[in-house]
Amino acid sequence: MSFTTRSKVRFAHVDAAGIVFYPRYFEMLNGAVEDWFAEGLGVDFAELHLTRGLGVPTVSLDSRFAAPSRLGDELDITIEVKSVGRSSCAVAYTVACGDEVRMTAQGVLVCMILAEGRSAPWPDDVRDGLAKT
């Protein structure tokens, strides 16, 4: 199973050459994670951060850029869970425009207690959702 969300390439995403400036992809991936938690796992970041006091920082990210994306492109960002640990989750990202893959990445997210700055076990409801993605 996987989760897919769509992101439009905006003017703020592109550089003077008219293509996505590579750090902007990382912002898009983070936005996709936020969409995934809200729409796919049923726990939005407002609840997670403000009510539960938990965060989900990326602690590892390895990326490959296959083709440029341009202003106005509609990008589908797919997240697939590769493994779930006590407090971590390995994911694979695919960013595509139509049938053309533009970027791939592998990352690790960690459940963190914000006030303490340390990892914590995934809450049961989040863990259940991760296992289904």
Protein Blocks (a to p, Z undefined) as FASTA:
>chain_A
ZZdddddddfklpcfkopacfklmmmmmmmmmmmmmmmmnopafklmmmmnopacddfbd
cdddfbdcdehiacddddddfbdcfkbccddddddehjbcfbdcddddddddfklopacd
ddfklmmmmmmZZ
